[in-house]
């Protein structure tokens, strides 16, 4: 498995976010059947305000497409283009720990972390 290849794909997915005022997060999952699914952070519209809830997180959105048993890759792209810490939030970690075996996430341009529940 080429971990950096999938983390770079997650970073490219994150860059599709049109809100350039904040760091962007992208997620890639390899499903059990080998298919690759992607998602990026999004916002959920609530009334007059755009609110950010965990349901708008890239990991949550990607999990809806990936299903049980997938392997996840999550990358954060900072405003300058460098990679940043993309460790999933506690809510997303809780969801992922019940459905996937591993999550690889960027720490910076040279390092990544692993959450392993297998």
MARLUMSE-257369 format. One record per residue: residue number from 0; x, y, z of N, C-alpha, C, O, CB in turn. Coordinates in steps of 0.05 Angstrom, whole numbers. Glycine has a CB too. Example, Ala and Ser with C-alpha at 12.3 -4.5 7.8 and 13.67 -1.06 7.14 Angstrom:
BEGIN
NODE num   n.xx   n.yy   n.zz  ca.xx  ca.yy  ca.zz   c.xx   c.yy   c.zz   o.xx   o.yy   o.zz  cb.xx  cb.yy  cb.zz
NODE   0    264   -114    156    246    -90    156    264    -66    156    285    -66    169    226    -89    181
NODE   1    257    -45    142    273    -21    143    258      1    157    268     23    161    282    -12    114
//
This chain:
BEGIN
NODE num   n.xx   n.yy   n.zz  ca.xx  ca.yy  ca.zz   c.xx   c.yy   c.zz   o.xx   o.yy   o.zz  cb.xx  cb.yy  cb.zz
NODE   0     17    -23      0      0      0      0     18     25      0     37     27     15    -19      0     25
NODE   1     12     43    -17     27     68    -19     13     90     -3     -4    104    -13     30     77    -49
NODE   2     20     92     22      6    110     41      7    139     31    -13    152     30     19    108     68
NODE   3     31    149     23     33    177     15     17    182    -10      7    204    -14     62    184     10
NODE   4     15    162    -28     -2    166    -52    -31    173    -44    -43    191    -55     -1    140    -70
NODE   5    -42    158    -25    -70    162    -17    -72    188      0    -93    201     -2    -80    138     -1
NODE   6    -52    194     16    -53    219     31    -52    243     12    -65    264     16    -30    221     51
NODE   7    -36    241    -10    -35    263    -30    -62    265    -44    -71    287    -51    -13    258    -50
NODE   8    -75    242    -50   -102    243    -62   -122    256    -43   -139    272    -52   -111    214    -69
NODE   9   -119    251    -17   -137    264      3   -131    294      3   -150    310      5   -132    252     31
NODE  10   -106    302      1    -99    331      0   -110    344    -25   -120    366    -24    -68    334      1
NODE  11   -109    331    -48   -121    342    -72   -151    345    -70   -163    364    -79   -114    324    -97
NODE  12   -163    326    -56   -192    327    -51   -198    351    -33   -218    365    -38   -203    301    -39
NODE  13   -182    355    -13   -185    378      5   -184    404    -10   -199    423     -3   -164    377     28
NODE  14   -167    406    -29   -163    431    -44   -188    439    -61   -189    461    -71   -139    429    -62
NODE  15   -206    420    -64   -230    426    -79   -249    444    -63   -269    454    -74   -245    400    -87
NODE  16   -243    447    -37   -260    464    -21   -258    493    -30   -235    503    -35   -252    462      9
NODE  17   -280    506    -33   -280    534    -44   -276    555    -22   -273    578    -28   -305    539    -59
NODE  18   -278    547      3   -275    566     25   -245    567     32   -235    552     48   -291    557     50
NODE  19   -231    586     20   -202    588     23   -194    603     48   -170    606     53   -190    602     -1
NODE  20   -213    611     65   -206    625     89   -198    606    111   -187    615    131   -230    642     98
NODE  21   -202    580    108   -196    562    129   -180    538    118   -178    535     94   -222    552    143
NODE  22   -168    523    136   -154    499    127   -175    480    116   -198    478    126   -138    486    151
NODE  23   -167    465     96   -185    446     83   -177    418     90   -154    411     92   -185    451     53
NODE  24   -197    401     93   -192    373    100   -205    355     79   -227    360     70   -204    366    128
NODE  25   -190    334     71   -200    315     51   -197    287     62   -178    281     76   -187    318     24
NODE  26   -215    269     54   -213    241     62   -215    223     38   -231    229     19   -235    234     83
NODE  27   -200    202     38   -201    181     18   -205    155     33   -192    150     53   -176    181      0
NODE  28   -222    137     22   -225    111     34   -223     90     12   -233     94    -10   -252    108     49
NODE  29   -210     68     19   -210     45      1   -230     25     13   -226     14     34   -181     32     -2
NODE  30   -252     21     -2   -272      2      8   -263    -27      7   -243    -33     -6   -298      6     -9
NODE  31   -278    -44     20   -271    -72     20   -270    -84     -9   -255   -103    -14   -291    -88     37
NODE  32   -287    -73    -27   -287    -83    -54   -265    -71    -72   -264    -76    -96   -314    -78    -67
NODE  33   -248    -53    -59   -226    -41    -74   -233    -14    -86   -215      0    -95   -217    -59    -95
NODE  34   -258     -6    -86   -265     20    -97   -254     42    -79   -252     39    -55   -296     22   -100
NODE  35   -247     65    -91   -237     88    -77   -259    109    -76   -270    116    -97   -211     99    -90
NODE  36   -265    119    -53   -285    140    -50   -271    164    -36   -252    161    -20   -309    131    -33
NODE  37   -281    188    -42   -269    212    -30   -290    231    -20   -314    229    -27   -252    227    -52
NODE  38   -282    249     -2   -300    270      7   -282    292     19   -259    288     26   -320    259     29
NODE  39   -294    316     21   -280    338     33   -298    350     54   -322    344     55   -272    359     12
NODE  40   -286    368     71   -303    382     91   -324    398     76   -319    409     54   -285    400    109
NODE  41   -347    399     88   -369    415     77   -384    427    101   -379    420    124   -388    398     59
NODE  42   -401    445     95   -418    458    115   -446    449    112   -456    444     90   -415    488    114
NODE  43   -460    448    135   -488    442    134   -503    468    139   -497    482    159   -496    420    156
NODE  44   -522    474    122   -536    499    124   -559    497    144   -576    479    141   -547    508     97
NODE  45   -559    513    165   -579    513    185   -591    541    188   -579    559    200   -567    503    213
NODE  46   -614    545    176   -626    572    178   -610    592    162   -603    588    139   -629    581    206
NODE  47   -605    615    175   -590    636    162   -560    633    164   -545    647    150   -598    663    173
NODE  48   -551    616    181   -522    613    186   -512    587    174   -527    567    174   -516    615    216
NODE  49   -488    587    165   -475    562    158   -460    552    182   -442    565    192   -455    566    133
NODE  50   -469    529    192   -458    518    217   -441    494    210   -447    478    191   -480    510    237
NODE  51   -420    490    225   -403    467    221   -409    446    242   -405    452    266   -373    474    220
NODE  52   -419    424    234   -425    402    252   -408    378    243   -398    378    221   -456    394    251
NODE  53   -405    358    260   -389    334    252   -400    322    226   -385    309    211   -389    314    274
NODE  54   -426    325    221   -437    314    196   -425    327    171   -428    316    149   -467    317    196
NODE  55   -412    350    175   -399    363    152   -369    356    150   -356    365    131   -402    392    156
NODE  56   -359    340    168   -331    332    168   -326    313    145   -342    296    139   -322    320    195
NODE  57   -303    315    133   -295    298    110   -297    268    118   -306    252    102   -267    304    101
NODE  58   -288    262    142   -288    234    151   -317    223    153   -322    201    143   -274    231    178
NODE  59   -334    238    165   -362    230    167   -375    226    140   -388    206    135   -378    251    184
NODE  60   -370    245    122   -382    244     95   -371    221     79   -386    208     65   -377    270     81
NODE  61   -345    216     82   -333    194     67   -342    167     78   -345    148     63   -302    196     69
NODE  62   -346    165    104   -355    140    116   -382    132    105   -388    108    103   -357    143    147
NODE  63   -399    151     98   -425    145     87   -422    130     60   -440    114     53   -441    171     82
NODE  64   -401    136     46   -396    123     20   -380     97     23   -382     79      6   -382    142      1
NODE  65   -363     96     44   -343     74     46   -355     48     58   -348     26     49   -320     83     62
NODE  66   -371     51     78   -382     28     91   -362     15    110   -340     25    115   -391      8     71
NODE  67   -369     -8    120   -354    -22    140   -329    -36    128   -331    -47    106   -371    -43    155
NODE  68   -306    -34    142   -282    -48    133   -263    -32    116   -243    -43    107   -290    -72    119
NODE  69   -269     -7    110   -252      9     93   -227     18    108   -225     16    133   -267     34     83
NODE  70   -207     26     93   -182     39    104   -184     68     96   -189     74     72   -156     24     93
NODE  71   -179     86    115   -182    115    110   -155    129    109   -136    121    122   -199    127    132
NODE  72   -155    151     94   -132    169     92   -143    197     94   -161    204     79   -115    165     65
NODE  73   -132    213    112   -143    240    117   -120    260    116    -99    256    128   -158    241    144
NODE  74   -124    282    101   -103    302     98   -115    330    103   -137    336     94    -90    301     71
NODE  75   -100    347    116   -107    375    120    -87    392    103    -63    388    105   -106    383    150
NODE  76    -98    410     88    -82    429     73    -85    456     85   -107    467     86    -90    428     42
NODE  77    -63    468     93    -63    495    105    -66    516     83    -63    509     59    -38    500    122
NODE  78    -71    540     91    -74    562     72    -50    565     53    -53    572     30    -79    588     86
NODE  79    -26    560     63     -2    562     47      4    538     30     23    539     14     22    567     65
NODE  80    -12    517     32     -8    493     16      6    470     30      6    448     19      7    500     -8
NODE  81     18    476     53     31    454     68     10    436     81    -13    444     85     50    466     89
NODE  82     19    412     87      1    393    101      2    398    131     23    405    142      9    364     95
NODE  83    -20    395    145    -22    399    173    -34    375    187    -42    355    174    -37    424    180
NODE  84    -37    377    213    -48    355    229    -77    350    222    -94    368    223    -46    362    259
NODE  85    -83    326    214   -110    318    205   -122    296    221   -139    281    212   -109    310    175
NODE  86   -112    293    246   -123    272    263   -153    277    267   -161    299    274   -108    270    291
NODE  87   -170    257    262   -199    261    265   -207    270    293   -194    263    312   -213    235    258
NODE  88   -228    286    294   -238    296    319   -249    272    336   -253    250    324   -260    317    315
NODE  89   -254    275    361   -264    253    378   -290    241    368   -293    216    369   -268    263    406
NODE  90   -308    257    357   -333    247    346   -328    228    323   -338    206    321   -352    270    338
NODE  91   -311    238    304   -305    222    280   -289    197    288   -293    176    276   -290    239    260
NODE  92   -270    200    307   -255    176    316   -274    155    327   -270    131    321   -235    184    337
NODE  93   -294    163    342   -313    144    353   -328    130    331   -331    105    332   -333    159    371
NODE  94   -337    144    311   -351    132    288   -333    113    273   -340     90    267   -362    153    269
NODE  95   -309    123    266   -290    107    250   -282     82    265   -278     61    252   -266    124    243
NODE  96   -278     84    291   -268     60    306   -287     37    305   -279     14    309   -263     68    335
NODE  97   -312     42    300   -332     21    299   -336     10    271   -348    -11    267   -359     31    309
NODE  98   -325     23    251   -331     15    223   -306      9    206   -308     -6    186   -346     37    210
NODE  99   -283     21    213   -259     17    196   -237      5    213   -237      6    237   -251     43    183
NODE 100   -217     -6    199   -194    -18    214   -171      2    219   -158      1    240   -184    -42    199
NODE 101   -166     20    199   -143     38    202   -150     65    190   -166     68    171   -119     27    188
NODE 102   -138     86    202   -139    113    191   -110    124    191    -97    125    212   -158    131    208
NODE 103   -102    132    168    -76    145    165    -82    175    162   -101    182    147    -59    134    140
NODE 104    -67    192    176    -73    221    174    -47    236    174    -26    228    185    -90    230    198
NODE 105    -47    259    160    -23    276    158    -18    290    185    -36    297    199    -26    296    136
NODE 106      8    292    191     17    308    214     30    334    203     25    356    212     37    292    232
NODE 107     47    330    183     59    353    168     68    342    141     59    320    133     83    365    184
NODE 108     84    357    126     92    348     99    108    323     99    109    309     79    108    370     86
NODE 109    121    316    121    139    293    122    129    269    139    141    248    139    165    301    131
NODE 110    108    273    155    100    253    175     70    248    174     54    265    167    109    261    203
NODE 111     64    223    180     35    216    183     32    200    208     51    188    219     25    201    158
NODE 112      7    199    218      0    183    241    -19    161    233    -30    161    211    -13    200    263
NODE 113    -23    142    251    -41    119    245    -59    114    270    -49    113    292    -25     93    239
NODE 114    -84    111    265   -103    101    285   -110     73    275   -120     69    253   -129    120    288
NODE 115   -105     53    293   -108     25    284   -127     11    304   -120      9    328    -80     11    283
NODE 116   -150      3    295   -169    -11    312   -172    -40    306   -189    -54    317   -196      3    310
NODE 117   -155    -51    289   -158    -79    280   -150    -98    303   -151   -122    300   -140    -85    256
//
